[in-house]
Amino acid sequence: MSMSRKDYELIAAALQRTHNLIEQTPADQFIDAERHVAVEVAARFLADSLAEDNARFDRERFIAATKPEAAPVTYKIIRFFQGKQGQVIATGYTLEQAQAHCNDESTHGDGWFDGYDEE
């Protein structure tokens, strides 16, 4: 019995979750790098085997699907006063939320304004 696209997606998702688990588990960076390499090698071996099983199997697409998810970029809101260092007043904003906040009329005034920066 041949494997289906759903089977391939299930395997790729499992490898991706393994990468993500490595990121969440405390260890030193050297050990993390070795773990990631091990998962990538396993993904390539699996891709080779799956390609042998199915001539239409897209090896590169499968390998790309096994890569770890990128961590979302978040932004902090910083209140700046003239002549003083800025102070962080909020964190965890998406780019769109940070831009909307800083464009709001209530987030700037005479001698002060809110800005944002990547966390």
ZIHUVEN-V419438 format. One record per residue. RES is the residue in one letter. BURIAL is 1 if it has 16 or more other ideal C-beta (glycine too) atoms within 10 Angstrom, else 0. Layout:
BEGIN
RES/BURIAL
RES/BURIAL
END
This chain:
BEGIN
M/0
S/0
M/0
S/0
R/0
K/0
D/0
Y/1
E/0
L/0
I/1
A/1
A/0
A/0
L/1
Q/1
R/0
T/1
H/1
N/0
L/0
I/1
E/0
Q/0
T/0
P/0
A/0
D/0
Q/0
F/0
I/0
D/0
A/0
E/0
R/1
H/1
V/0
A/0
V/1
E/1
V/0
A/0
A/1
R/0
F/0
L/1
A/1
D/0
S/0
L/1
A/0
E/0
D/0
N/0
A/0
R/0
F/1
D/0
R/0
E/0
R/0
F/1
I/1
A/0
A/1
T/1
K/0
P/1
E/0
A/0
A/0
P/0
V/0
T/0
Y/1
K/1
I/1
I/1
R/1
F/0
F/0
Q/0
G/0
K/0
Q/0
G/1
Q/0
V/0
I/0
A/0
T/0
G/0
Y/1
T/0
L/0
E/0
Q/0
A/1
Q/0
A/0
H/1
C/1
N/0
D/0
E/0
S/0
T/1
H/0
G/0
D/0
G/0
W/0
F/0
D/1
G/1
Y/1
D/0
E/0
E/0
END
